[in-house]
């Protein structure tokens, strides 16, 4: 029985739709449906009942779903056990841009000092893409935002940093009310397709703030900070801690009522054959985040 099909079935049960399961796995709903049909033929029973676009597990499907988590965990553990004699010399780490420009260089410097013989490959992407890459074992671990849904027990995630929303403004505006700046100055938007950008947009709507002018919208927090430094406007963004902004003539103004901070941390699969290296990297990332 193909374990990938069991993973697909488990995700369909978790999300309630073929479409969402397909989106997370990066395949088509038709491919997911075909995999479920193969499982049903192999097991000789119907696993899902369809009602419109949603699906629910049948009684047989519920029994399979209850076993899927433990079965897949045992397969992962078996894979790690079989390969435990092979010393790991390579680690694949995914990261969001925020971490790439803040804690990651320090974390990697500390890690390299402890593991000089380990080659580290870095991949930068959005958190949702990184989650799926770890899930598909394309990455050993990822520094990413906490997913907006409960994490399966097959994964571990540990917080590295909280980032509240702040207003970035020029030095001359350091004593100005941050909400007044958002109302009266041109706004440089953080990309609304990203978690922090959505959070900023929600805050503006709840505070009934309509910027007088919106000049730019982009996904790089470092570039946004540089644009504020050049006098192009103000920005409402997560509070990053990057040494690359140290020389800029900008200030961070805290909001009078702060929303829930953005959280990013390290995500990895439990029972990974690289777990000892992943935990060592986590230790160095913790130290870098504190610093």
Secondary structure, 3 states (H helix, E strand, C coil): CCHHHHHHHHHHHHHCEHHHHHHHHCCCHHHHHHHHHHHHHHHCCCCEEEECCEEEECHHHHHHHHHHHHHHHHHHHHHHHHCCCCCCCEEEEEECHHHHCCCHHHHHHHHHHHCCCCEEEEEECCHHHHHHHHHCCCCCEEEEECCCCCCCCCEEEEEEEEECEEEEEEHHHCCCCHHHHHHHCCEEEECCCCHHHHHHHHHHHHCCCCCCCEEEEECCHHHHHHHHHCCCCEEEEECCCCHHHCCCCEEEEECCCCCCCEEEEEEEECCCCCHHHHHHHHHHHHHHHHC
